[in-house]
Amino acid sequence: MYPMVDAGMRCLWATGWIHQSVRMVTASFLVEYLGVSWVEGARWYHDTLVDADVAINAMMWQVLCRCTVHPSRYFSVRIFSSNL
Protein backbone atom coordinates (compact mmCIF):
# COMPACT_ATOMS: atom_id res chain seq x y z
CA MET A 1 0.00 0.00 0.00
CA TYR A 2 2.97 2.31 0.63
CA PRO A 3 5.58 1.15 -1.89
CA MET A 4 8.15 3.85 -1.15
CA VAL A 5 8.16 3.06 2.57
CA ASP A 6 8.25 -0.68 1.89
CA ALA A 7 11.11 -0.36 -0.60
CA GLY A 8 13.06 1.91 1.73
CA MET A 9 12.74 -0.40 4.71
CA ARG A 10 13.63 -3.45 2.62
CA CYS A 11 16.70 -1.65 1.26
CA LEU A 12 17.73 -0.62 4.77
CA TRP A 13 17.36 -4.15 6.11
CA ALA A 14 19.15 -5.79 3.15
CA THR A 15 22.03 -3.35 2.67
CA GLY A 16 22.29 -1.24 5.82
CA TRP A 17 21.87 1.90 3.75
CA ILE A 18 18.91 4.05 2.73
CA HIS A 19 18.78 7.31 0.75
CA GLN A 20 18.41 10.39 2.94
CA SER A 21 15.07 11.42 1.41
CA VAL A 22 13.69 7.93 1.88
CA ARG A 23 15.01 7.94 5.46
CA MET A 24 12.88 10.98 6.17
CA VAL A 25 9.79 9.56 4.46
CA THR A 26 10.00 6.20 6.22
CA ALA A 27 10.76 7.75 9.61
CA SER A 28 7.88 10.17 9.19
CA PHE A 29 5.57 7.31 8.24
CA LEU A 30 6.58 5.31 11.32
CA VAL A 31 6.02 8.26 13.67
CA GLU A 32 2.98 9.91 12.08
CA TYR A 33 0.97 6.96 10.81
CA LEU A 34 2.08 3.95 12.82
CA GLY A 35 2.60 5.78 16.09
CA VAL A 36 6.06 4.31 16.72
CA SER A 37 8.01 6.17 19.37
CA TRP A 38 10.87 8.18 17.91
CA VAL A 39 13.17 6.55 20.47
CA GLU A 40 12.39 3.06 19.13
CA GLY A 41 12.77 4.25 15.54
CA ALA A 42 16.09 5.92 16.26
CA ARG A 43 17.36 2.80 18.02
CA TRP A 44 16.36 0.54 15.13
CA TYR A 45 17.87 2.87 12.50
CA HIS A 46 21.09 3.14 14.52
CA ASP A 47 21.38 -0.64 14.83
CA THR A 48 20.61 -1.20 11.14
CA LEU A 49 22.42 1.64 9.36
CA VAL A 50 26.00 1.10 8.24
CA ASP A 51 26.65 4.85 8.36
CA ALA A 52 24.84 5.47 11.65
CA ASP A 53 25.73 8.60 13.57
CA VAL A 54 24.28 8.92 17.06
CA ALA A 55 23.82 12.70 17.07
CA ILE A 56 22.46 13.05 13.53
CA ASN A 57 20.15 10.07 13.90
CA ALA A 58 18.69 11.34 17.20
CA MET A 59 18.22 14.87 15.85
CA MET A 60 16.47 13.62 12.70
CA TRP A 61 13.98 11.63 14.75
CA GLN A 62 13.39 14.47 17.20
CA VAL A 63 12.71 16.90 14.36
CA LEU A 64 10.27 14.45 12.80
CA CYS A 65 8.27 14.01 15.98
CA ARG A 66 8.39 17.75 16.74
CA CYS A 67 10.00 17.35 20.14
CA THR A 68 13.07 19.52 19.62
CA VAL A 69 13.93 23.19 19.70
CA HIS A 70 15.46 22.99 16.24
CA PRO A 71 14.07 25.95 14.25
CA SER A 72 13.39 23.92 11.11
CA ARG A 73 10.73 21.89 12.90
CA TYR A 74 8.18 24.54 11.97
CA PHE A 75 9.04 24.43 8.28
CA SER A 76 10.52 21.18 6.96
CA VAL A 77 8.62 18.67 9.08
CA ARG A 78 5.23 19.86 7.90
CA ILE A 79 6.00 18.54 4.43
CA PHE A 80 5.55 14.98 5.70
CA SER A 81 2.56 15.72 7.91
CA SER A 82 -0.96 14.76 6.88
CA ASN A 83 -2.24 17.66 8.98
CA LEU A 84 -1.29 20.41 6.54
PDB file of N, CA, C and O in Angstrom:
ATOM      1  N   MET A   1       0.808  -1.182   0.000  1.00  0.00           N
ATOM      2  CA  MET A   1       0.000   0.000   0.000  1.00  0.00           C
ATOM      3  C   MET A   1       0.863   1.263   0.000  1.00  0.00           C
ATOM      4  O   MET A   1       0.460   2.288  -0.550  1.00  0.00           O
ATOM      5  N   TYR A   2       2.030   1.198   0.604  1.00  0.00           N
ATOM      6  CA  TYR A   2       2.967   2.309   0.627  1.00  0.00           C
ATOM      7  C   TYR A   2       4.304   1.829   0.061  1.00  0.00           C
ATOM      8  O   TYR A   2       5.227   1.524   0.815  1.00  0.00           O
ATOM      9  N   PRO A   3       4.403   1.764  -1.267  1.00  0.00           N
ATOM     10  CA  PRO A   3       5.577   1.151  -1.893  1.00  0.00           C
ATOM     11  C   PRO A   3       6.903   1.845  -1.585  1.00  0.00           C
ATOM     12  O   PRO A   3       7.933   1.179  -1.486  1.00  0.00           O
ATOM     13  N   MET A   4       6.894   3.159  -1.434  1.00  0.00           N
ATOM     14  CA  MET A   4       8.149   3.852  -1.148  1.00  0.00           C
ATOM     15  C   MET A   4       8.664   3.487   0.246  1.00  0.00           C
ATOM     16  O   MET A   4       9.860   3.260   0.431  1.00  0.00           O
ATOM     17  N   VAL A   5       7.772   3.432   1.204  1.00  0.00           N
ATOM     18  CA  VAL A   5       8.157   3.064   2.573  1.00  0.00           C
ATOM     19  C   VAL A   5       8.626   1.614   2.603  1.00  0.00           C
ATOM     20  O   VAL A   5       9.643   1.297   3.220  1.00  0.00           O
ATOM     21  N   ASP A   6       7.885   0.739   1.937  1.00  0.00           N
ATOM     22  CA  ASP A   6       8.246  -0.677   1.890  1.00  0.00           C
ATOM     23  C   ASP A   6       9.603  -0.877   1.241  1.00  0.00           C
ATOM     24  O   ASP A   6      10.441  -1.613   1.762  1.00  0.00           O
ATOM     25  N   ALA A   7       9.825  -0.229   0.108  1.00  0.00           N
ATOM     26  CA  ALA A   7      11.109  -0.360  -0.599  1.00  0.00           C
ATOM     27  C   ALA A   7      12.254   0.196   0.246  1.00  0.00           C
ATOM     28  O   ALA A   7      13.332  -0.394   0.305  1.00  0.00           O
ATOM     29  N   GLY A   8      12.015   1.321   0.894  1.00  0.00           N
ATOM     30  CA  GLY A   8      13.058   1.915   1.730  1.00  0.00           C
ATOM     31  C   GLY A   8      13.444   1.023   2.893  1.00  0.00           C
ATOM     32  O   GLY A   8      14.627   0.843   3.179  1.00  0.00           O
ATOM     33  N   MET A   9      12.449   0.464   3.564  1.00  0.00           N
ATOM     34  CA  MET A   9      12.742  -0.398   4.706  1.00  0.00           C
ATOM     35  C   MET A   9      13.397  -1.707   4.272  1.00  0.00           C
ATOM     36  O   MET A   9      14.270  -2.228   4.968  1.00  0.00           O
ATOM     37  N   ARG A  10      12.983  -2.233   3.136  1.00  0.00           N
ATOM     38  CA  ARG A  10      13.632  -3.451   2.615  1.00  0.00           C
ATOM     39  C   ARG A  10      15.085  -3.187   2.249  1.00  0.00           C
ATOM     40  O   ARG A  10      15.964  -4.004   2.522  1.00  0.00           O
ATOM     41  N   CYS A  11      15.330  -2.033   1.626  1.00  0.00           N
ATOM     42  CA  CYS A  11      16.701  -1.648   1.257  1.00  0.00           C
ATOM     43  C   CYS A  11      17.558  -1.484   2.511  1.00  0.00           C
ATOM     44  O   CYS A  11      18.696  -1.951   2.562  1.00  0.00           O
ATOM     45  N   LEU A  12      17.000  -0.818   3.516  1.00  0.00           N
ATOM     46  CA  LEU A  12      17.730  -0.618   4.768  1.00  0.00           C
ATOM     47  C   LEU A  12      18.080  -1.951   5.419  1.00  0.00           C
ATOM     48  O   LEU A  12      19.210  -2.147   5.865  1.00  0.00           O
ATOM     49  N   TRP A  13      17.133  -2.853   5.475  1.00  0.00           N
ATOM     50  CA  TRP A  13      17.364  -4.150   6.106  1.00  0.00           C
ATOM     51  C   TRP A  13      18.376  -4.986   5.326  1.00  0.00           C
ATOM     52  O   TRP A  13      19.223  -5.654   5.919  1.00  0.00           O
ATOM     53  N   ALA A  14      18.285  -4.948   3.988  1.00  0.00           N
ATOM     54  CA  ALA A  14      19.154  -5.788   3.148  1.00  0.00           C
ATOM     55  C   ALA A  14      20.575  -5.248   3.028  1.00  0.00           C
ATOM     56  O   ALA A  14      21.533  -6.021   2.994  1.00  0.00           O
ATOM     57  N   THR A  15      20.717  -3.914   2.964  1.00  0.00           N
ATOM     58  CA  THR A  15      22.028  -3.345   2.669  1.00  0.00           C
ATOM     59  C   THR A  15      22.630  -2.527   3.806  1.00  0.00           C
ATOM     60  O   THR A  15      23.837  -2.282   3.824  1.00  0.00           O
ATOM     61  N   GLY A  16      21.794  -2.102   4.758  1.00  0.00           N
ATOM     62  CA  GLY A  16      22.290  -1.241   5.823  1.00  0.00           C
ATOM     63  C   GLY A  16      22.392   0.207   5.396  1.00  0.00           C
ATOM     64  O   GLY A  16      22.989   1.023   6.097  1.00  0.00           O
ATOM     65  N   TRP A  17      21.818   0.530   4.261  1.00  0.00           N
ATOM     66  CA  TRP A  17      21.866   1.896   3.750  1.00  0.00           C
ATOM     67  C   TRP A  17      20.508   2.267   3.193  1.00  0.00           C
ATOM     68  O   TRP A  17      19.783   1.409   2.689  1.00  0.00           O
ATOM     69  N   ILE A  18      20.158   3.542   3.282  1.00  0.00           N
ATOM     70  CA  ILE A  18      18.907   4.050   2.734  1.00  0.00           C
ATOM     71  C   ILE A  18      19.134   5.512   2.356  1.00  0.00           C
ATOM     72  O   ILE A  18      19.778   6.250   3.103  1.00  0.00           O
ATOM     73  N   HIS A  19      18.619   5.932   1.218  1.00  0.00           N
ATOM     74  CA  HIS A  19      18.785   7.308   0.749  1.00  0.00           C
ATOM     75  C   HIS A  19      18.205   8.276   1.774  1.00  0.00           C
ATOM     76  O   HIS A  19      17.202   7.971   2.419  1.00  0.00           O
ATOM     77  N   GLN A  20      18.827   9.431   1.923  1.00  0.00           N
ATOM     78  CA  GLN A  20      18.407  10.390   2.944  1.00  0.00           C
ATOM     79  C   GLN A  20      16.938  10.796   2.807  1.00  0.00           C
ATOM     80  O   GLN A  20      16.229  10.890   3.809  1.00  0.00           O
ATOM     81  N   SER A  21      16.482  11.032   1.599  1.00  0.00           N
ATOM     82  CA  SER A  21      15.075  11.420   1.408  1.00  0.00           C
ATOM     83  C   SER A  21      14.135  10.301   1.814  1.00  0.00           C
ATOM     84  O   SER A  21      13.081  10.551   2.398  1.00  0.00           O
ATOM     85  N   VAL A  22      14.511   9.078   1.511  1.00  0.00           N
ATOM     86  CA  VAL A  22      13.685   7.930   1.876  1.00  0.00           C
ATOM     87  C   VAL A  22      13.761   7.694   3.386  1.00  0.00           C
ATOM     88  O   VAL A  22      12.792   7.231   3.988  1.00  0.00           O
ATOM     89  N   ARG A  23      14.894   8.006   3.996  1.00  0.00           N
ATOM     90  CA  ARG A  23      15.006   7.935   5.460  1.00  0.00           C
ATOM     91  C   ARG A  23      13.948   8.825   6.107  1.00  0.00           C
ATOM     92  O   ARG A  23      13.263   8.416   7.044  1.00  0.00           O
ATOM     93  N   MET A  24      13.829  10.035   5.598  1.00  0.00           N
ATOM     94  CA  MET A  24      12.878  10.980   6.170  1.00  0.00           C
ATOM     95  C   MET A  24      11.437  10.527   5.946  1.00  0.00           C
ATOM     96  O   MET A  24      10.601  10.640   6.843  1.00  0.00           O
ATOM     97  N   VAL A  25      11.148  10.019   4.759  1.00  0.00           N
ATOM     98  CA  VAL A  25       9.794   9.558   4.457  1.00  0.00           C
ATOM     99  C   VAL A  25       9.420   8.367   5.326  1.00  0.00           C
ATOM    100  O   VAL A  25       8.332   8.334   5.901  1.00  0.00           O
ATOM    101  N   THR A  26      10.315   7.387   5.424  1.00  0.00           N
ATOM    102  CA  THR A  26       9.997   6.195   6.217  1.00  0.00           C
ATOM    103  C   THR A  26       9.910   6.528   7.703  1.00  0.00           C
ATOM    104  O   THR A  26       9.026   6.026   8.396  1.00  0.00           O
ATOM    105  N   ALA A  27      10.809   7.361   8.195  1.00  0.00           N
ATOM    106  CA  ALA A  27      10.763   7.749   9.608  1.00  0.00           C
ATOM    107  C   ALA A  27       9.478   8.519   9.902  1.00  0.00           C
ATOM    108  O   ALA A  27       8.836   8.290  10.927  1.00  0.00           O
ATOM    109  N   SER A  28       9.108   9.421   9.013  1.00  0.00           N
ATOM    110  CA  SER A  28       7.876  10.171   9.194  1.00  0.00           C
ATOM    111  C   SER A  28       6.666   9.243   9.189  1.00  0.00           C
ATOM    112  O   SER A  28       5.743   9.419   9.985  1.00  0.00           O
ATOM    113  N   PHE A  29       6.669   8.270   8.307  1.00  0.00           N
ATOM    114  CA  PHE A  29       5.574   7.310   8.242  1.00  0.00           C
ATOM    115  C   PHE A  29       5.461   6.534   9.553  1.00  0.00           C
ATOM    116  O   PHE A  29       4.363   6.356  10.082  1.00  0.00           O
ATOM    117  N   LEU A  30       6.595   6.076  10.072  1.00  0.00           N
ATOM    118  CA  LEU A  30       6.578   5.314  11.318  1.00  0.00           C
ATOM    119  C   LEU A  30       6.033   6.141  12.484  1.00  0.00           C
ATOM    120  O   LEU A  30       5.260   5.638  13.299  1.00  0.00           O
ATOM    121  N   VAL A  31       6.440   7.408  12.559  1.00  0.00           N
ATOM    122  CA  VAL A  31       6.020   8.261  13.671  1.00  0.00           C
ATOM    123  C   VAL A  31       4.580   8.745  13.487  1.00  0.00           C
ATOM    124  O   VAL A  31       3.760   8.629  14.398  1.00  0.00           O
ATOM    125  N   GLU A  32       4.280   9.284  12.311  1.00  0.00           N
ATOM    126  CA  GLU A  32       2.976   9.913  12.079  1.00  0.00           C
ATOM    127  C   GLU A  32       1.833   8.912  11.911  1.00  0.00           C
ATOM    128  O   GLU A  32       0.757   9.096  12.481  1.00  0.00           O
ATOM    129  N   TYR A  33       2.060   7.867  11.141  1.00  0.00           N
ATOM    130  CA  TYR A  33       0.967   6.959  10.808  1.00  0.00           C
ATOM    131  C   TYR A  33       0.911   5.703  11.666  1.00  0.00           C
ATOM    132  O   TYR A  33      -0.174   5.223  11.992  1.00  0.00           O
ATOM    133  N   LEU A  34       2.073   5.168  12.033  1.00  0.00           N
ATOM    134  CA  LEU A  34       2.079   3.948  12.823  1.00  0.00           C
ATOM    135  C   LEU A  34       2.206   4.204  14.318  1.00  0.00           C
ATOM    136  O   LEU A  34       2.017   3.297  15.129  1.00  0.00           O
ATOM    137  N   GLY A  35       2.525   5.435  14.678  1.00  0.00           N
ATOM    138  CA  GLY A  35       2.602   5.779  16.092  1.00  0.00           C
ATOM    139  C   GLY A  35       3.788   5.178  16.824  1.00  0.00           C
ATOM    140  O   GLY A  35       3.741   5.000  18.041  1.00  0.00           O
ATOM    141  N   VAL A  36       4.849   4.864  16.097  1.00  0.00           N
ATOM    142  CA  VAL A  36       6.058   4.315  16.718  1.00  0.00           C
ATOM    143  C   VAL A  36       6.792   5.446  17.440  1.00  0.00           C
ATOM    144  O   VAL A  36       6.925   6.546  16.903  1.00  0.00           O
ATOM    145  N   SER A  37       7.251   5.182  18.619  1.00  0.00           N
ATOM    146  CA  SER A  37       8.013   6.175  19.368  1.00  0.00           C
ATOM    147  C   SER A  37       9.295   6.512  18.614  1.00  0.00           C
ATOM    148  O   SER A  37       9.943   5.632  18.047  1.00  0.00           O
ATOM    149  N   TRP A  38       9.653   7.791  18.612  1.00  0.00           N
ATOM    150  CA  TRP A  38      10.870   8.182  17.910  1.00  0.00           C
ATOM    151  C   TRP A  38      12.090   7.512  18.517  1.00  0.00           C
ATOM    152  O   TRP A  38      13.076   7.280  17.818  1.00  0.00           O
ATOM    153  N   VAL A  39      12.041   7.197  19.796  1.00  0.00           N
ATOM    154  CA  VAL A  39      13.173   6.547  20.469  1.00  0.00           C
ATOM    155  C   VAL A  39      13.382   5.145  19.897  1.00  0.00           C
ATOM    156  O   VAL A  39      14.514   4.742  19.630  1.00  0.00           O
ATOM    157  N   GLU A  40      12.294   4.410  19.712  1.00  0.00           N
ATOM    158  CA  GLU A  40      12.388   3.061  19.126  1.00  0.00           C
ATOM    159  C   GLU A  40      12.871   3.133  17.681  1.00  0.00           C
ATOM    160  O   GLU A  40      13.710   2.337  17.259  1.00  0.00           O
ATOM    161  N   GLY A  41      12.341   4.084  16.933  1.00  0.00           N
ATOM    162  CA  GLY A  41      12.771   4.249  15.539  1.00  0.00           C
ATOM    163  C   GLY A  41      14.237   4.593  15.434  1.00  0.00           C
ATOM    164  O   GLY A  41      14.960   4.028  14.613  1.00  0.00           O
ATOM    165  N   ALA A  42      14.679   5.524  16.270  1.00  0.00           N
ATOM    166  CA  ALA A  42      16.091   5.923  16.259  1.00  0.00           C
ATOM    167  C   ALA A  42      16.986   4.748  16.633  1.00  0.00           C
ATOM    168  O   ALA A  42      18.047   4.560  16.036  1.00  0.00           O
ATOM    169  N   ARG A  43      16.569   3.967  17.606  1.00  0.00           N
ATOM    170  CA  ARG A  43      17.357   2.802  18.023  1.00  0.00           C
ATOM    171  C   ARG A  43      17.469   1.790  16.878  1.00  0.00           C
ATOM    172  O   ARG A  43      18.550   1.269  16.605  1.00  0.00           O
ATOM    173  N   TRP A  44      16.343   1.519  16.213  1.00  0.00           N
ATOM    174  CA  TRP A  44      16.364   0.539  15.127  1.00  0.00           C
ATOM    175  C   TRP A  44      17.202   1.033  13.951  1.00  0.00           C
ATOM    176  O   TRP A  44      17.983   0.269  13.383  1.00  0.00           O
ATOM    177  N   TYR A  45      17.047   2.310  13.580  1.00  0.00           N
ATOM    178  CA  TYR A  45      17.865   2.867  12.504  1.00  0.00           C
ATOM    179  C   TYR A  45      19.340   2.788  12.870  1.00  0.00           C
ATOM    180  O   TYR A  45      20.164   2.399  12.043  1.00  0.00           O
ATOM    181  N   HIS A  46      19.681   3.154  14.109  1.00  0.00           N
ATOM    182  CA  HIS A  46      21.086   3.136  14.522  1.00  0.00           C
ATOM    183  C   HIS A  46      21.670   1.727  14.461  1.00  0.00           C
ATOM    184  O   HIS A  46      22.816   1.544  14.051  1.00  0.00           O
ATOM    185  N   ASP A  47      20.890   0.745  14.865  1.00  0.00           N
ATOM    186  CA  ASP A  47      21.376  -0.636  14.834  1.00  0.00           C
ATOM    187  C   ASP A  47      21.471  -1.188  13.421  1.00  0.00           C
ATOM    188  O   ASP A  47      22.260  -2.100  13.171  1.00  0.00           O
ATOM    189  N   THR A  48      20.689  -0.659  12.497  1.00  0.00           N
ATOM    190  CA  THR A  48      20.608  -1.202  11.137  1.00  0.00           C
ATOM    191  C   THR A  48      21.498  -0.456  10.151  1.00  0.00           C
ATOM    192  O   THR A  48      22.051  -1.072   9.240  1.00  0.00           O
ATOM    193  N   LEU A  49      21.647   0.844  10.310  1.00  0.00           N
ATOM    194  CA  LEU A  49      22.422   1.644   9.362  1.00  0.00           C
ATOM    195  C   LEU A  49      23.918   1.360   9.449  1.00  0.00           C
ATOM    196  O   LEU A  49      24.477   1.238  10.539  1.00  0.00           O
ATOM    197  N   VAL A  50      24.546   1.258   8.299  1.00  0.00           N
ATOM    198  CA  VAL A  50      25.998   1.097   8.239  1.00  0.00           C
ATOM    199  C   VAL A  50      26.674   2.424   8.581  1.00  0.00           C
ATOM    200  O   VAL A  50      27.724   2.442   9.225  1.00  0.00           O
ATOM    201  N   ASP A  51      26.076   3.526   8.152  1.00  0.00           N
ATOM    202  CA  ASP A  51      26.654   4.855   8.364  1.00  0.00           C
ATOM    203  C   ASP A  51      25.982   5.594   9.516  1.00  0.00           C
ATOM    204  O   ASP A  51      25.836   6.815   9.466  1.00  0.00           O
ATOM    205  N   ALA A  52      25.574   4.869  10.544  1.00  0.00           N
ATOM    206  CA  ALA A  52      24.839   5.472  11.652  1.00  0.00           C
ATOM    207  C   ALA A  52      25.702   6.465  12.425  1.00  0.00           C
ATOM    208  O   ALA A  52      26.874   6.212  12.707  1.00  0.00           O
ATOM    209  N   ASP A  53      25.104   7.578  12.752  1.00  0.00           N
ATOM    210  CA  ASP A  53      25.733   8.604  13.570  1.00  0.00           C
ATOM    211  C   ASP A  53      24.751   8.930  14.691  1.00  0.00           C
ATOM    212  O   ASP A  53      23.613   9.318  14.427  1.00  0.00           O
ATOM    213  N   VAL A  54      25.179   8.777  15.924  1.00  0.00           N
ATOM    214  CA  VAL A  54      24.281   8.916  17.062  1.00  0.00           C
ATOM    215  C   VAL A  54      23.609  10.284  17.084  1.00  0.00           C
ATOM    216  O   VAL A  54      22.388  10.364  17.220  1.00  0.00           O
ATOM    217  N   ALA A  55      24.371  11.349  16.956  1.00  0.00           N
ATOM    218  CA  ALA A  55      23.819  12.700  17.066  1.00  0.00           C
ATOM    219  C   ALA A  55      22.878  13.030  15.916  1.00  0.00           C
ATOM    220  O   ALA A  55      21.780  13.541  16.141  1.00  0.00           O
ATOM    221  N   ILE A  56      23.294  12.744  14.695  1.00  0.00           N
ATOM    222  CA  ILE A  56      22.460  13.054  13.531  1.00  0.00           C
ATOM    223  C   ILE A  56      21.188  12.219  13.548  1.00  0.00           C
ATOM    224  O   ILE A  56      20.106  12.735  13.269  1.00  0.00           O
ATOM    225  N   ASN A  57      21.304  10.956  13.867  1.00  0.00           N
ATOM    226  CA  ASN A  57      20.146  10.070  13.905  1.00  0.00           C
ATOM    227  C   ASN A  57      19.132  10.551  14.950  1.00  0.00           C
ATOM    228  O   ASN A  57      17.937  10.624  14.663  1.00  0.00           O
ATOM    229  N   ALA A  58      19.595  10.873  16.141  1.00  0.00           N
ATOM    230  CA  ALA A  58      18.693  11.338  17.196  1.00  0.00           C
ATOM    231  C   ALA A  58      18.030  12.658  16.813  1.00  0.00           C
ATOM    232  O   ALA A  58      16.833  12.835  17.040  1.00  0.00           O
ATOM    233  N   MET A  59      18.788  13.579  16.240  1.00  0.00           N
ATOM    234  CA  MET A  59      18.221  14.872  15.854  1.00  0.00           C
ATOM    235  C   MET A  59      17.170  14.706  14.762  1.00  0.00           C
ATOM    236  O   MET A  59      16.122  15.350  14.808  1.00  0.00           O
ATOM    237  N   MET A  60      17.443  13.844  13.778  1.00  0.00           N
ATOM    238  CA  MET A  60      16.474  13.619  12.703  1.00  0.00           C
ATOM    239  C   MET A  60      15.146  13.133  13.274  1.00  0.00           C
ATOM    240  O   MET A  60      14.086  13.630  12.893  1.00  0.00           O
ATOM    241  N   TRP A  61      15.199  12.177  14.174  1.00  0.00           N
ATOM    242  CA  TRP A  61      13.976  11.629  14.752  1.00  0.00           C
ATOM    243  C   TRP A  61      13.271  12.654  15.627  1.00  0.00           C
ATOM    244  O   TRP A  61      12.041  12.711  15.630  1.00  0.00           O
ATOM    245  N   GLN A  62      14.004  13.451  16.357  1.00  0.00           N
ATOM    246  CA  GLN A  62      13.385  14.472  17.201  1.00  0.00           C
ATOM    247  C   GLN A  62      12.702  15.547  16.361  1.00  0.00           C
ATOM    248  O   GLN A  62      11.623  16.023  16.713  1.00  0.00           O
ATOM    249  N   VAL A  63      13.326  15.923  15.264  1.00  0.00           N
ATOM    250  CA  VAL A  63      12.712  16.901  14.361  1.00  0.00           C
ATOM    251  C   VAL A  63      11.435  16.332  13.770  1.00  0.00           C
ATOM    252  O   VAL A  63      10.431  17.037  13.665  1.00  0.00           O
ATOM    253  N   LEU A  64      11.462  15.068  13.383  1.00  0.00           N
ATOM    254  CA  LEU A  64      10.269  14.452  12.803  1.00  0.00           C
ATOM    255  C   LEU A  64       9.104  14.384  13.778  1.00  0.00           C
ATOM    256  O   LEU A  64       7.954  14.565  13.377  1.00  0.00           O
ATOM    257  N   CYS A  65       9.376  14.131  15.025  1.00  0.00           N
ATOM    258  CA  CYS A  65       8.274  14.012  15.983  1.00  0.00           C
ATOM    259  C   CYS A  65       7.972  15.334  16.665  1.00  0.00           C
ATOM    260  O   CYS A  65       7.143  15.392  17.572  1.00  0.00           O
ATOM    261  N   ARG A  66       8.641  16.396  16.234  1.00  0.00           N
ATOM    262  CA  ARG A  66       8.392  17.751  16.738  1.00  0.00           C
ATOM    263  C   ARG A  66       8.643  17.887  18.237  1.00  0.00           C
ATOM    264  O   ARG A  66       7.890  18.558  18.942  1.00  0.00           O
ATOM    265  N   CYS A  67       9.695  17.252  18.713  1.00  0.00           N
ATOM    266  CA  CYS A  67      10.003  17.352  20.143  1.00  0.00           C
ATOM    267  C   CYS A  67      11.384  17.955  20.362  1.00  0.00           C
ATOM    268  O   CYS A  67      12.089  17.575  21.297  1.00  0.00           O
ATOM    269  N   THR A  68      11.769  18.886  19.508  1.00  0.00           N
ATOM    270  CA  THR A  68      13.075  19.521  19.617  1.00  0.00           C
ATOM    271  C   THR A  68      12.921  21.030  19.492  1.00  0.00           C
ATOM    272  O   THR A  68      11.871  21.523  19.080  1.00  0.00           O
ATOM    273  N   VAL A  69      13.954  21.744  19.844  1.00  0.00           N
ATOM    274  CA  VAL A  69      13.932  23.194  19.701  1.00  0.00           C
ATOM    275  C   VAL A  69      14.551  23.630  18.380  1.00  0.00           C
ATOM    276  O   VAL A  69      14.738  24.823  18.144  1.00  0.00           O
ATOM    277  N   HIS A  70      14.864  22.685  17.534  1.00  0.00           N
ATOM    278  CA  HIS A  70      15.461  22.990  16.237  1.00  0.00           C
ATOM    279  C   HIS A  70      14.501  23.874  15.444  1.00  0.00           C
ATOM    280  O   HIS A  70      13.327  23.527  15.310  1.00  0.00           O
ATOM    281  N   PRO A  71      14.969  25.015  14.912  1.00  0.00           N
ATOM    282  CA  PRO A  71      14.065  25.952  14.248  1.00  0.00           C
ATOM    283  C   PRO A  71      13.392  25.404  12.992  1.00  0.00           C
ATOM    284  O   PRO A  71      12.321  25.880  12.616  1.00  0.00           O
ATOM    285  N   SER A  72      13.988  24.427  12.345  1.00  0.00           N
ATOM    286  CA  SER A  72      13.390  23.922  11.108  1.00  0.00           C
ATOM    287  C   SER A  72      12.161  23.069  11.356  1.00  0.00           C
ATOM    288  O   SER A  72      11.460  22.708  10.411  1.00  0.00           O
ATOM    289  N   ARG A  73      11.886  22.739  12.615  1.00  0.00           N
ATOM    290  CA  ARG A  73      10.731  21.890  12.902  1.00  0.00           C
ATOM    291  C   ARG A  73       9.431  22.536  12.454  1.00  0.00           C
ATOM    292  O   ARG A  73       8.462  21.832  12.172  1.00  0.00           O
ATOM    293  N   TYR A  74       9.391  23.858  12.382  1.00  0.00           N
ATOM    294  CA  TYR A  74       8.175  24.542  11.972  1.00  0.00           C
ATOM    295  C   TYR A  74       8.020  24.587  10.459  1.00  0.00           C
ATOM    296  O   TYR A  74       6.934  24.878   9.959  1.00  0.00           O
ATOM    297  N   PHE A  75       9.080  24.306   9.729  1.00  0.00           N
ATOM    298  CA  PHE A  75       9.045  24.431   8.284  1.00  0.00           C
ATOM    299  C   PHE A  75       9.150  23.088   7.571  1.00  0.00           C
ATOM    300  O   PHE A  75       8.224  22.693   6.862  1.00  0.00           O
ATOM    301  N   SER A  76      10.257  22.388   7.746  1.00  0.00           N
ATOM    302  CA  SER A  76      10.522  21.180   6.964  1.00  0.00           C
ATOM    303  C   SER A  76       9.669  19.985   7.356  1.00  0.00           C
ATOM    304  O   SER A  76       9.302  19.187   6.494  1.00  0.00           O
ATOM    305  N   VAL A  77       9.347  19.842   8.623  1.00  0.00           N
ATOM    306  CA  VAL A  77       8.620  18.665   9.082  1.00  0.00           C
ATOM    307  C   VAL A  77       7.207  18.642   8.547  1.00  0.00           C
ATOM    308  O   VAL A  77       6.664  17.565   8.300  1.00  0.00           O
ATOM    309  N   ARG A  78       6.605  19.778   8.363  1.00  0.00           N
ATOM    310  CA  ARG A  78       5.226  19.863   7.899  1.00  0.00           C
ATOM    311  C   ARG A  78       5.033  19.249   6.522  1.00  0.00           C
ATOM    312  O   ARG A  78       3.914  18.879   6.168  1.00  0.00           O
ATOM    313  N   ILE A  79       6.080  19.134   5.753  1.00  0.00           N
ATOM    314  CA  ILE A  79       5.996  18.541   4.426  1.00  0.00           C
ATOM    315  C   ILE A  79       5.493  17.110   4.524  1.00  0.00           C
ATOM    316  O   ILE A  79       4.734  16.668   3.661  1.00  0.00           O
ATOM    317  N   PHE A  80       5.896  16.376   5.555  1.00  0.00           N
ATOM    318  CA  PHE A  80       5.548  14.981   5.705  1.00  0.00           C
ATOM    319  C   PHE A  80       4.255  14.771   6.490  1.00  0.00           C
ATOM    320  O   PHE A  80       3.753  13.650   6.576  1.00  0.00           O
ATOM    321  N   SER A  81       3.726  15.832   7.052  1.00  0.00           N
ATOM    322  CA  SER A  81       2.563  15.717   7.909  1.00  0.00           C
ATOM    323  C   SER A  81       1.273  15.666   7.099  1.00  0.00           C
ATOM    324  O   SER A  81       1.131  16.367   6.097  1.00  0.00           O
ATOM    325  N   SER A  82       0.338  14.834   7.538  1.00  0.00           N
ATOM    326  CA  SER A  82      -0.960  14.764   6.883  1.00  0.00           C
ATOM    327  C   SER A  82      -1.879  15.859   7.403  1.00  0.00           C
ATOM    328  O   SER A  82      -3.000  16.011   6.916  1.00  0.00           O
ATOM    329  N   ASN A  83      -1.421  16.616   8.376  1.00  0.00           N
ATOM    330  CA  ASN A  83      -2.239  17.664   8.984  1.00  0.00           C
ATOM    331  C   ASN A  83      -1.912  19.044   8.425  1.00  0.00           C
ATOM    332  O   ASN A  83      -1.894  20.024   9.170  1.00  0.00           O
ATOM    333  N   LEU A  84      -1.656  19.131   7.141  1.00  0.00           N
ATOM    334  CA  LEU A  84      -1.289  20.414   6.540  1.00  0.00           C
ATOM    335  C   LEU A  84      -2.421  21.397   6.558  1.00  0.00           C
ATOM    336  O   LEU A  84      -2.267  22.524   6.088  1.00  0.00           O
TER     337      LEU A  84
END
